[in-house]
Amino acid sequence: MFNYTRFEKARIIGARALQIAMGAPVLIDVPEGLTPLDVALLEFEKGVIPITVVRPES
């Protein structure tokens, strides 16, 4: 897993939470009653979110 900046982490989790809220399938087993944000945080911690970060070369 990469070392994401706090801004990248927020963007990834926010984008994934929106996907889940709009009906995207959840990629891990989670208990009922969690919010899409909670599910996105769990997916991020397990490293299964299918989102990549492209950084400009400097």
PDBQT receptor file of N, H, CA, C and O in Angstrom, charges set to zero:
ATOM      1  N   MET A   1       0.839  -1.172   0.000  1.00  0.00    +0.000 N 
ATOM      2  CA  MET A   1       0.000   0.000   0.000  1.00  0.00    +0.000 C 
ATOM      3  C   MET A   1       0.887   1.239   0.000  1.00  0.00    +0.000 C 
ATOM      4  O   MET A   1       1.934   1.274   0.646  1.00  0.00    +0.000 OA
ATOM      5  N   PHE A   2       0.453   2.236  -0.726  1.00  0.00    +0.000 N 
ATOM      6  H   PHE A   2      -0.398   2.208  -1.251  1.00  0.00    +0.000 HD
ATOM      7  CA  PHE A   2       1.214   3.466  -0.836  1.00  0.00    +0.000 C 
ATOM      8  C   PHE A   2       1.036   4.324   0.407  1.00  0.00    +0.000 C 
ATOM      9  O   PHE A   2       0.122   4.112   1.203  1.00  0.00    +0.000 OA
ATOM     10  N   ASN A   3       1.914   5.280   0.552  1.00  0.00    +0.000 N 
ATOM     11  H   ASN A   3       2.657   5.452  -0.095  1.00  0.00    +0.000 HD
ATOM     12  CA  ASN A   3       1.735   6.309   1.567  1.00  0.00    +0.000 C 
ATOM     13  C   ASN A   3       0.971   7.445   0.911  1.00  0.00    +0.000 C 
ATOM     14  O   ASN A   3       1.545   8.256   0.184  1.00  0.00    +0.000 OA
ATOM     15  N   TYR A   4      -0.319   7.495   1.172  1.00  0.00    +0.000 N 
ATOM     16  H   TYR A   4      -0.785   6.836   1.763  1.00  0.00    +0.000 HD
ATOM     17  CA  TYR A   4      -1.152   8.543   0.613  1.00  0.00    +0.000 C 
ATOM     18  C   TYR A   4      -1.080   9.783   1.484  1.00  0.00    +0.000 C 
ATOM     19  O   TYR A   4      -0.913   9.698   2.700  1.00  0.00    +0.000 OA
ATOM     20  N   THR A   5      -1.210  10.948   0.835  1.00  0.00    +0.000 N 
ATOM     21  H   THR A   5      -1.346  11.017  -0.154  1.00  0.00    +0.000 HD
ATOM     22  CA  THR A   5      -1.329  12.174   1.618  1.00  0.00    +0.000 C 
ATOM     23  C   THR A   5      -2.723  12.186   2.233  1.00  0.00    +0.000 C 
ATOM     24  O   THR A   5      -3.595  11.421   1.820  1.00  0.00    +0.000 OA
ATOM     25  N   ARG A   6      -2.930  13.037   3.203  1.00  0.00    +0.000 N 
ATOM     26  H   ARG A   6      -2.222  13.658   3.539  1.00  0.00    +0.000 HD
ATOM     27  CA  ARG A   6      -4.255  13.103   3.836  1.00  0.00    +0.000 C 
ATOM     28  C   ARG A   6      -5.305  13.560   2.831  1.00  0.00    +0.000 C 
ATOM     29  O   ARG A   6      -6.478  13.213   2.968  1.00  0.00    +0.000 OA
ATOM     30  N   PHE A   7      -4.908  14.325   1.831  1.00  0.00    +0.000 N 
ATOM     31  H   PHE A   7      -3.955  14.607   1.719  1.00  0.00    +0.000 HD
ATOM     32  CA  PHE A   7      -5.834  14.811   0.822  1.00  0.00    +0.000 C 
ATOM     33  C   PHE A   7      -6.225  13.681  -0.129  1.00  0.00    +0.000 C 
ATOM     34  O   PHE A   7      -7.391  13.552  -0.502  1.00  0.00    +0.000 OA
ATOM     35  N   GLU A   8      -5.244  12.863  -0.521  1.00  0.00    +0.000 N 
ATOM     36  H   GLU A   8      -4.296  12.968  -0.218  1.00  0.00    +0.000 HD
ATOM     37  CA  GLU A   8      -5.534  11.716  -1.372  1.00  0.00    +0.000 C 
ATOM     38  C   GLU A   8      -6.435  10.723  -0.646  1.00  0.00    +0.000 C 
ATOM     39  O   GLU A   8      -7.382  10.189  -1.223  1.00  0.00    +0.000 OA
ATOM     40  N   LYS A   9      -6.130  10.485   0.616  1.00  0.00    +0.000 N 
ATOM     41  H   LYS A   9      -5.361  10.919   1.085  1.00  0.00    +0.000 HD
ATOM     42  CA  LYS A   9      -6.937   9.551   1.410  1.00  0.00    +0.000 C 
ATOM     43  C   LYS A   9      -8.382  10.044   1.498  1.00  0.00    +0.000 C 
ATOM     44  O   LYS A   9      -9.312   9.259   1.310  1.00  0.00    +0.000 OA
ATOM     45  N   ALA A  10      -8.580  11.328   1.781  1.00  0.00    +0.000 N 
ATOM     46  H   ALA A  10      -7.824  11.966   1.933  1.00  0.00    +0.000 HD
ATOM     47  CA  ALA A  10      -9.929  11.885   1.874  1.00  0.00    +0.000 C 
ATOM     48  C   ALA A  10     -10.662  11.767   0.541  1.00  0.00    +0.000 C 
ATOM     49  O   ALA A  10     -11.849  11.442   0.512  1.00  0.00    +0.000 OA
ATOM     50  N   ARG A  11      -9.969  12.028  -0.548  1.00  0.00    +0.000 N 
ATOM     51  H   ARG A  11      -9.005  12.292  -0.524  1.00  0.00    +0.000 HD
ATOM     52  CA  ARG A  11     -10.592  11.960  -1.880  1.00  0.00    +0.000 C 
ATOM     53  C   ARG A  11     -10.974  10.533  -2.232  1.00  0.00    +0.000 C 
ATOM     54  O   ARG A  11     -12.061  10.299  -2.761  1.00  0.00    +0.000 OA
ATOM     55  N   ILE A  12     -10.105   9.583  -1.949  1.00  0.00    +0.000 N 
ATOM     56  H   ILE A  12      -9.222   9.773  -1.520  1.00  0.00    +0.000 HD
ATOM     57  CA  ILE A  12     -10.374   8.174  -2.247  1.00  0.00    +0.000 C 
ATOM     58  C   ILE A  12     -11.565   7.677  -1.435  1.00  0.00    +0.000 C 
ATOM     59  O   ILE A  12     -12.483   7.070  -1.987  1.00  0.00    +0.000 OA
ATOM     60  N   ILE A  13     -11.555   7.928  -0.139  1.00  0.00    +0.000 N 
ATOM     61  H   ILE A  13     -10.809   8.421   0.309  1.00  0.00    +0.000 HD
ATOM     62  CA  ILE A  13     -12.630   7.448   0.727  1.00  0.00    +0.000 C 
ATOM     63  C   ILE A  13     -13.947   8.138   0.374  1.00  0.00    +0.000 C 
ATOM     64  O   ILE A  13     -14.997   7.495   0.349  1.00  0.00    +0.000 OA
ATOM     65  N   GLY A  14     -13.897   9.425   0.105  1.00  0.00    +0.000 N 
ATOM     66  H   GLY A  14     -13.045   9.948   0.126  1.00  0.00    +0.000 HD
ATOM     67  CA  GLY A  14     -15.112  10.143  -0.267  1.00  0.00    +0.000 C 
ATOM     68  C   GLY A  14     -15.702   9.653  -1.575  1.00  0.00    +0.000 C 
ATOM     69  O   GLY A  14     -16.916   9.482  -1.689  1.00  0.00    +0.000 OA
ATOM     70  N   ALA A  15     -14.853   9.428  -2.556  1.00  0.00    +0.000 N 
ATOM     71  H   ALA A  15     -13.867   9.567  -2.464  1.00  0.00    +0.000 HD
ATOM     72  CA  ALA A  15     -15.331   8.940  -3.848  1.00  0.00    +0.000 C 
ATOM     73  C   ALA A  15     -15.927   7.543  -3.711  1.00  0.00    +0.000 C 
ATOM     74  O   ALA A  15     -16.964   7.244  -4.304  1.00  0.00    +0.000 OA
ATOM     75  N   ARG A  16     -15.270   6.692  -2.927  1.00  0.00    +0.000 N 
ATOM     76  H   ARG A  16     -14.428   6.935  -2.446  1.00  0.00    +0.000 HD
ATOM     77  CA  ARG A  16     -15.786   5.332  -2.742  1.00  0.00    +0.000 C 
ATOM     78  C   ARG A  16     -17.088   5.337  -1.953  1.00  0.00    +0.000 C 
ATOM     79  O   ARG A  16     -17.991   4.558  -2.257  1.00  0.00    +0.000 OA
ATOM     80  N   ALA A  17     -17.203   6.197  -0.947  1.00  0.00    +0.000 N 
ATOM     81  H   ALA A  17     -16.470   6.830  -0.700  1.00  0.00    +0.000 HD
ATOM     82  CA  ALA A  17     -18.446   6.296  -0.182  1.00  0.00    +0.000 C 
ATOM     83  C   ALA A  17     -19.599   6.731  -1.090  1.00  0.00    +0.000 C 
ATOM     84  O   ALA A  17     -20.713   6.223  -0.962  1.00  0.00    +0.000 OA
ATOM     85  N   LEU A  18     -19.339   7.658  -1.995  1.00  0.00    +0.000 N 
ATOM     86  H   LEU A  18     -18.434   8.070  -2.098  1.00  0.00    +0.000 HD
ATOM     87  CA  LEU A  18     -20.361   8.089  -2.942  1.00  0.00    +0.000 C 
ATOM     88  C   LEU A  18     -20.768   6.935  -3.856  1.00  0.00    +0.000 C 
ATOM     89  O   LEU A  18     -21.955   6.749  -4.123  1.00  0.00    +0.000 OA
ATOM     90  N   GLN A  19     -19.801   6.163  -4.336  1.00  0.00    +0.000 N 
ATOM     91  H   GLN A  19     -18.836   6.314  -4.120  1.00  0.00    +0.000 HD
ATOM     92  CA  GLN A  19     -20.118   5.007  -5.170  1.00  0.00    +0.000 C 
ATOM     93  C   GLN A  19     -21.017   4.027  -4.421  1.00  0.00    +0.000 C 
ATOM     94  O   GLN A  19     -22.003   3.538  -4.972  1.00  0.00    +0.000 OA
ATOM     95  N   ILE A  20     -20.678   3.742  -3.179  1.00  0.00    +0.000 N 
ATOM     96  H   ILE A  20     -19.876   4.139  -2.732  1.00  0.00    +0.000 HD
ATOM     97  CA  ILE A  20     -21.464   2.801  -2.379  1.00  0.00    +0.000 C 
ATOM     98  C   ILE A  20     -22.865   3.354  -2.144  1.00  0.00    +0.000 C 
ATOM     99  O   ILE A  20     -23.843   2.611  -2.228  1.00  0.00    +0.000 OA
ATOM    100  N   ALA A  21     -22.974   4.640  -1.851  1.00  0.00    +0.000 N 
ATOM    101  H   ALA A  21     -22.180   5.244  -1.783  1.00  0.00    +0.000 HD
ATOM    102  CA  ALA A  21     -24.276   5.263  -1.622  1.00  0.00    +0.000 C 
ATOM    103  C   ALA A  21     -25.151   5.205  -2.872  1.00  0.00    +0.000 C 
ATOM    104  O   ALA A  21     -26.378   5.158  -2.775  1.00  0.00    +0.000 OA
ATOM    105  N   MET A  22     -24.519   5.208  -4.044  1.00  0.00    +0.000 N 
ATOM    106  H   MET A  22     -23.523   5.246  -4.123  1.00  0.00    +0.000 HD
ATOM    107  CA  MET A  22     -25.263   5.162  -5.298  1.00  0.00    +0.000 C 
ATOM    108  C   MET A  22     -25.544   3.733  -5.761  1.00  0.00    +0.000 C 
ATOM    109  O   MET A  22     -26.093   3.529  -6.844  1.00  0.00    +0.000 OA
ATOM    110  N   GLY A  23     -25.169   2.743  -4.945  1.00  0.00    +0.000 N 
ATOM    111  H   GLY A  23     -24.723   2.909  -4.066  1.00  0.00    +0.000 HD
ATOM    112  CA  GLY A  23     -25.536   1.366  -5.247  1.00  0.00    +0.000 C 
ATOM    113  C   GLY A  23     -24.424   0.462  -5.725  1.00  0.00    +0.000 C 
ATOM    114  O   GLY A  23     -24.701  -0.667  -6.129  1.00  0.00    +0.000 OA
ATOM    115  N   ALA A  24     -23.189   0.899  -5.698  1.00  0.00    +0.000 N 
ATOM    116  H   ALA A  24     -22.965   1.817  -5.370  1.00  0.00    +0.000 HD
ATOM    117  CA  ALA A  24     -22.075   0.051  -6.111  1.00  0.00    +0.000 C 
ATOM    118  C   ALA A  24     -21.937  -1.118  -5.130  1.00  0.00    +0.000 C 
ATOM    119  O   ALA A  24     -22.228  -0.970  -3.944  1.00  0.00    +0.000 OA
ATOM    120  N   PRO A  25     -21.498  -2.270  -5.619  1.00  0.00    +0.000 N 
ATOM    121  CA  PRO A  25     -21.343  -3.414  -4.709  1.00  0.00    +0.000 C 
ATOM    122  C   PRO A  25     -20.221  -3.180  -3.698  1.00  0.00    +0.000 C 
ATOM    123  O   PRO A  25     -19.191  -2.581  -4.008  1.00  0.00    +0.000 OA
ATOM    124  N   VAL A  26     -20.451  -3.666  -2.493  1.00  0.00    +0.000 N 
ATOM    125  H   VAL A  26     -21.287  -4.153  -2.241  1.00  0.00    +0.000 HD
ATOM    126  CA  VAL A  26     -19.454  -3.567  -1.429  1.00  0.00    +0.000 C 
ATOM    127  C   VAL A  26     -18.463  -4.709  -1.613  1.00  0.00    +0.000 C 
ATOM    128  O   VAL A  26     -18.867  -5.838  -1.891  1.00  0.00    +0.000 OA
ATOM    129  N   LEU A  27     -17.173  -4.429  -1.461  1.00  0.00    +0.000 N 
ATOM    130  H   LEU A  27     -16.845  -3.512  -1.234  1.00  0.00    +0.000 HD
ATOM    131  CA  LEU A  27     -16.127  -5.397  -1.772  1.00  0.00    +0.000 C 
ATOM    132  C   LEU A  27     -15.679  -6.237  -0.589  1.00  0.00    +0.000 C 
ATOM    133  O   LEU A  27     -14.844  -7.127  -0.748  1.00  0.00    +0.000 OA
ATOM    134  N   ILE A  28     -16.218  -5.971   0.594  1.00  0.00    +0.000 N 
ATOM    135  H   ILE A  28     -16.897  -5.248   0.723  1.00  0.00    +0.000 HD
ATOM    136  CA  ILE A  28     -15.868  -6.748   1.784  1.00  0.00    +0.000 C 
ATOM    137  C   ILE A  28     -17.149  -7.112   2.521  1.00  0.00    +0.000 C 
ATOM    138  O   ILE A  28     -18.199  -6.519   2.275  1.00  0.00    +0.000 OA
ATOM    139  N   ASP A  29     -17.067  -8.079   3.419  1.00  0.00    +0.000 N 
ATOM    140  H   ASP A  29     -16.214  -8.560   3.619  1.00  0.00    +0.000 HD
ATOM    141  CA  ASP A  29     -18.204  -8.428   4.259  1.00  0.00    +0.000 C 
ATOM    142  C   ASP A  29     -18.274  -7.436   5.408  1.00  0.00    +0.000 C 
ATOM    143  O   ASP A  29     -17.317  -7.272   6.166  1.00  0.00    +0.000 OA
ATOM    144  N   VAL A  30     -19.418  -6.778   5.527  1.00  0.00    +0.000 N 
ATOM    145  H   VAL A  30     -20.196  -6.911   4.912  1.00  0.00    +0.000 HD
ATOM    146  CA  VAL A  30     -19.604  -5.798   6.599  1.00  0.00    +0.000 C 
ATOM    147  C   VAL A  30     -20.930  -6.069   7.301  1.00  0.00    +0.000 C 
ATOM    148  O   VAL A  30     -21.872  -6.567   6.685  1.00  0.00    +0.000 OA
ATOM    149  N   PRO A  31     -20.999  -5.744   8.580  1.00  0.00    +0.000 N 
ATOM    150  CA  PRO A  31     -22.268  -5.896   9.282  1.00  0.00    +0.000 C 
ATOM    151  C   PRO A  31     -23.294  -4.876   8.787  1.00  0.00    +0.000 C 
ATOM    152  O   PRO A  31     -22.939  -3.820   8.264  1.00  0.00    +0.000 OA
ATOM    153  N   GLU A  32     -24.551  -5.208   8.959  1.00  0.00    +0.000 N 
ATOM    154  H   GLU A  32     -24.840  -6.066   9.384  1.00  0.00    +0.000 HD
ATOM    155  CA  GLU A  32     -25.628  -4.302   8.559  1.00  0.00    +0.000 C 
ATOM    156  C   GLU A  32     -25.610  -3.044   9.421  1.00  0.00    +0.000 C 
ATOM    157  O   GLU A  32     -25.132  -3.060  10.555  1.00  0.00    +0.000 OA
ATOM    158  N   GLY A  33     -26.130  -1.968   8.872  1.00  0.00    +0.000 N 
ATOM    159  H   GLY A  33     -26.518  -1.954   7.951  1.00  0.00    +0.000 HD
ATOM    160  CA  GLY A  33     -26.284  -0.750   9.641  1.00  0.00    +0.000 C 
ATOM    161  C   GLY A  33     -25.141   0.238   9.540  1.00  0.00    +0.000 C 
ATOM    162  O   GLY A  33     -25.198   1.302  10.156  1.00  0.00    +0.000 OA
ATOM    163  N   LEU A  34     -24.100  -0.085   8.778  1.00  0.00    +0.000 N 
ATOM    164  H   LEU A  34     -24.054  -0.950   8.279  1.00  0.00    +0.000 HD
ATOM    165  CA  LEU A  34     -23.000   0.863   8.622  1.00  0.00    +0.000 C 
ATOM    166  C   LEU A  34     -23.334   1.864   7.520  1.00  0.00    +0.000 C 
ATOM    167  O   LEU A  34     -24.026   1.531   6.557  1.00  0.00    +0.000 OA
ATOM    168  N   THR A  35     -22.847   3.072   7.665  1.00  0.00    +0.000 N 
ATOM    169  H   THR A  35     -22.285   3.343   8.447  1.00  0.00    +0.000 HD
ATOM    170  CA  THR A  35     -23.040   4.088   6.635  1.00  0.00    +0.000 C 
ATOM    171  C   THR A  35     -22.069   3.817   5.480  1.00  0.00    +0.000 C 
ATOM    172  O   THR A  35     -21.076   3.112   5.661  1.00  0.00    +0.000 OA
ATOM    173  N   PRO A  36     -22.347   4.368   4.299  1.00  0.00    +0.000 N 
ATOM    174  CA  PRO A  36     -21.406   4.212   3.184  1.00  0.00    +0.000 C 
ATOM    175  C   PRO A  36     -19.999   4.713   3.525  1.00  0.00    +0.000 C 
ATOM    176  O   PRO A  36     -19.012   4.151   3.050  1.00  0.00    +0.000 OA
ATOM    177  N   LEU A  37     -19.900   5.759   4.338  1.00  0.00    +0.000 N 
ATOM    178  H   LEU A  37     -20.702   6.216   4.724  1.00  0.00    +0.000 HD
ATOM    179  CA  LEU A  37     -18.587   6.273   4.737  1.00  0.00    +0.000 C 
ATOM    180  C   LEU A  37     -17.848   5.258   5.595  1.00  0.00    +0.000 C 
ATOM    181  O   LEU A  37     -16.647   5.054   5.416  1.00  0.00    +0.000 OA
ATOM    182  N   ASP A  38     -18.551   4.619   6.524  1.00  0.00    +0.000 N 
ATOM    183  H   ASP A  38     -19.527   4.784   6.669  1.00  0.00    +0.000 HD
ATOM    184  CA  ASP A  38     -17.934   3.590   7.363  1.00  0.00    +0.000 C 
ATOM    185  C   ASP A  38     -17.433   2.421   6.518  1.00  0.00    +0.000 C 
ATOM    186  O   ASP A  38     -16.342   1.897   6.745  1.00  0.00    +0.000 OA
ATOM    187  N   VAL A  39     -18.240   2.025   5.547  1.00  0.00    +0.000 N 
ATOM    188  H   VAL A  39     -19.126   2.451   5.362  1.00  0.00    +0.000 HD
ATOM    189  CA  VAL A  39     -17.856   0.915   4.670  1.00  0.00    +0.000 C 
ATOM    190  C   VAL A  39     -16.631   1.300   3.843  1.00  0.00    +0.000 C 
ATOM    191  O   VAL A  39     -15.712   0.496   3.684  1.00  0.00    +0.000 OA
ATOM    192  N   ALA A  40     -16.615   2.527   3.317  1.00  0.00    +0.000 N 
ATOM    193  H   ALA A  40     -17.362   3.179   3.447  1.00  0.00    +0.000 HD
ATOM    194  CA  ALA A  40     -15.475   2.992   2.528  1.00  0.00    +0.000 C 
ATOM    195  C   ALA A  40     -14.211   3.028   3.369  1.00  0.00    +0.000 C 
ATOM    196  O   ALA A  40     -13.140   2.669   2.882  1.00  0.00    +0.000 OA
ATOM    197  N   LEU A  41     -14.313   3.454   4.624  1.00  0.00    +0.000 N 
ATOM    198  H   LEU A  41     -15.184   3.745   5.020  1.00  0.00    +0.000 HD
ATOM    199  CA  LEU A  41     -13.154   3.460   5.518  1.00  0.00    +0.000 C 
ATOM    200  C   LEU A  41     -12.631   2.042   5.742  1.00  0.00    +0.000 C 
ATOM    201  O   LEU A  41     -11.420   1.817   5.731  1.00  0.00    +0.000 OA
ATOM    202  N   LEU A  42     -13.536   1.089   5.946  1.00  0.00    +0.000 N 
ATOM    203  H   LEU A  42     -14.519   1.271   5.955  1.00  0.00    +0.000 HD
ATOM    204  CA  LEU A  42     -13.112  -0.301   6.142  1.00  0.00    +0.000 C 
ATOM    205  C   LEU A  42     -12.440  -0.848   4.887  1.00  0.00    +0.000 C 
ATOM    206  O   LEU A  42     -11.425  -1.538   4.973  1.00  0.00    +0.000 OA
ATOM    207  N   GLU A  43     -13.006  -0.540   3.723  1.00  0.00    +0.000 N 
ATOM    208  H   GLU A  43     -13.831   0.021   3.653  1.00  0.00    +0.000 HD
ATOM    209  CA  GLU A  43     -12.393  -0.987   2.468  1.00  0.00    +0.000 C 
ATOM    210  C   GLU A  43     -11.009  -0.368   2.292  1.00  0.00    +0.000 C 
ATOM    211  O   GLU A  43     -10.079  -1.046   1.855  1.00  0.00    +0.000 OA
ATOM    212  N   PHE A  44     -10.866   0.905   2.627  1.00  0.00    +0.000 N 
ATOM    213  H   PHE A  44     -11.621   1.456   2.982  1.00  0.00    +0.000 HD
ATOM    214  CA  PHE A  44      -9.565   1.566   2.506  1.00  0.00    +0.000 C 
ATOM    215  C   PHE A  44      -8.537   0.906   3.418  1.00  0.00    +0.000 C 
ATOM    216  O   PHE A  44      -7.402   0.666   3.005  1.00  0.00    +0.000 OA
ATOM    217  N   GLU A  45      -8.928   0.613   4.650  1.00  0.00    +0.000 N 
ATOM    218  H   GLU A  45      -9.850   0.807   4.986  1.00  0.00    +0.000 HD
ATOM    219  CA  GLU A  45      -8.009  -0.012   5.602  1.00  0.00    +0.000 C 
ATOM    220  C   GLU A  45      -7.567  -1.393   5.133  1.00  0.00    +0.000 C 
ATOM    221  O   GLU A  45      -6.438  -1.807   5.396  1.00  0.00    +0.000 OA
ATOM    222  N   LYS A  46      -8.458  -2.113   4.433  1.00  0.00    +0.000 N 
ATOM    223  H   LYS A  46      -9.376  -1.776   4.219  1.00  0.00    +0.000 HD
ATOM    224  CA  LYS A  46      -8.109  -3.437   3.934  1.00  0.00    +0.000 C 
ATOM    225  C   LYS A  46      -7.400  -3.371   2.577  1.00  0.00    +0.000 C 
ATOM    226  O   LYS A  46      -6.886  -4.382   2.099  1.00  0.00    +0.000 OA
ATOM    227  N   GLY A  47      -7.370  -2.203   1.963  1.00  0.00    +0.000 N 
ATOM    228  H   GLY A  47      -7.787  -1.381   2.351  1.00  0.00    +0.000 HD
ATOM    229  CA  GLY A  47      -6.655  -2.035   0.704  1.00  0.00    +0.000 C 
ATOM    230  C   GLY A  47      -7.356  -2.619  -0.507  1.00  0.00    +0.000 C 
ATOM    231  O   GLY A  47      -6.690  -3.058  -1.445  1.00  0.00    +0.000 OA
ATOM    232  N   VAL A  48      -8.689  -2.637  -0.516  1.00  0.00    +0.000 N 
ATOM    233  H   VAL A  48      -9.230  -2.280   0.246  1.00  0.00    +0.000 HD
ATOM    234  CA  VAL A  48      -9.418  -3.248  -1.619  1.00  0.00    +0.000 C 
ATOM    235  C   VAL A  48     -10.159  -2.242  -2.498  1.00  0.00    +0.000 C 
ATOM    236  O   VAL A  48     -10.873  -2.646  -3.415  1.00  0.00    +0.000 OA
ATOM    237  N   ILE A  49     -10.009  -0.960  -2.245  1.00  0.00    +0.000 N 
ATOM    238  H   ILE A  49      -9.429  -0.631  -1.500  1.00  0.00    +0.000 HD
ATOM    239  CA  ILE A  49     -10.714   0.040  -3.045  1.00  0.00    +0.000 C 
ATOM    240  C   ILE A  49     -10.096   0.090  -4.443  1.00  0.00    +0.000 C 
ATOM    241  O   ILE A  49      -8.884   0.255  -4.581  1.00  0.00    +0.000 OA
ATOM    242  N   PRO A  50     -10.926  -0.051  -5.477  1.00  0.00    +0.000 N 
ATOM    243  CA  PRO A  50     -10.402  -0.075  -6.854  1.00  0.00    +0.000 C 
ATOM    244  C   PRO A  50     -10.215   1.324  -7.445  1.00  0.00    +0.000 C 
ATOM    245  O   PRO A  50     -10.726   1.621  -8.524  1.00  0.00    +0.000 OA
ATOM    246  N   ILE A  51      -9.487   2.170  -6.738  1.00  0.00    +0.000 N 
ATOM    247  H   ILE A  51      -9.071   1.929  -5.861  1.00  0.00    +0.000 HD
ATOM    248  CA  ILE A  51      -9.211   3.534  -7.210  1.00  0.00    +0.000 C 
ATOM    249  C   ILE A  51      -7.700   3.735  -7.152  1.00  0.00    +0.000 C 
ATOM    250  O   ILE A  51      -7.051   3.373  -6.171  1.00  0.00    +0.000 OA
ATOM    251  N   THR A  52      -7.150   4.316  -8.218  1.00  0.00    +0.000 N 
ATOM    252  H   THR A  52      -7.677   4.609  -9.016  1.00  0.00    +0.000 HD
ATOM    253  CA  THR A  52      -5.719   4.564  -8.250  1.00  0.00    +0.000 C 
ATOM    254  C   THR A  52      -5.449   6.059  -8.184  1.00  0.00    +0.000 C 
ATOM    255  O   THR A  52      -6.298   6.873  -8.545  1.00  0.00    +0.000 OA
ATOM    256  N   VAL A  53      -4.272   6.405  -7.723  1.00  0.00    +0.000 N 
ATOM    257  H   VAL A  53      -3.582   5.744  -7.429  1.00  0.00    +0.000 HD
ATOM    258  CA  VAL A  53      -3.838   7.797  -7.642  1.00  0.00    +0.000 C 
ATOM    259  C   VAL A  53      -2.685   7.977  -8.628  1.00  0.00    +0.000 C 
ATOM    260  O   VAL A  53      -1.701   7.238  -8.596  1.00  0.00    +0.000 OA
ATOM    261  N   VAL A  54      -2.825   8.968  -9.499  1.00  0.00    +0.000 N 
ATOM    262  H   VAL A  54      -3.625   9.568  -9.524  1.00  0.00    +0.000 HD
ATOM    263  CA  VAL A  54      -1.768   9.283 -10.452  1.00  0.00    +0.000 C 
ATOM    264  C   VAL A  54      -1.162  10.600 -10.030  1.00  0.00    +0.000 C 
ATOM    265  O   VAL A  54      -1.841  11.627  -9.997  1.00  0.00    +0.000 OA
ATOM    266  N   ARG A  55       0.104  10.567  -9.713  1.00  0.00    +0.000 N 
ATOM    267  H   ARG A  55       0.655   9.733  -9.740  1.00  0.00    +0.000 HD
ATOM    268  CA  ARG A  55       0.816  11.773  -9.290  1.00  0.00    +0.000 C 
ATOM    269  C   ARG A  55       1.666  12.286 -10.449  1.00  0.00    +0.000 C 
ATOM    270  O   ARG A  55       2.281  11.495 -11.165  1.00  0.00    +0.000 OA
ATOM    271  N   PRO A  56       1.705  13.591 -10.638  1.00  0.00    +0.000 N 
ATOM    272  CA  PRO A  56       2.572  14.119 -11.708  1.00  0.00    +0.000 C 
ATOM    273  C   PRO A  56       4.037  13.902 -11.374  1.00  0.00    +0.000 C 
ATOM    274  O   PRO A  56       4.440  13.978 -10.213  1.00  0.00    +0.000 OA
ATOM    275  N   GLU A  57       4.819  13.634 -12.390  1.00  0.00    +0.000 N 
ATOM    276  H   GLU A  57       4.492  13.573 -13.333  1.00  0.00    +0.000 HD
ATOM    277  CA  GLU A  57       6.251  13.463 -12.169  1.00  0.00    +0.000 C 
ATOM    278  C   GLU A  57       6.887  14.829 -11.958  1.00  0.00    +0.000 C 
ATOM    279  O   GLU A  57       6.552  15.799 -12.638  1.00  0.00    +0.000 OA
ATOM    280  N   SER A  58       7.800  14.887 -11.013  1.00  0.00    +0.000 N 
ATOM    281  H   SER A  58       8.072  14.099 -10.460  1.00  0.00    +0.000 HD
ATOM    282  CA  SER A  58       8.448  16.167 -10.756  1.00  0.00    +0.000 C 
ATOM    283  C   SER A  58       9.940  16.017 -10.726  1.00  0.00    +0.000 C 
ATOM    284  O   SER A  58      10.655  16.998 -10.520  1.00  0.00    +0.000 OA
TER     285      SER A  58
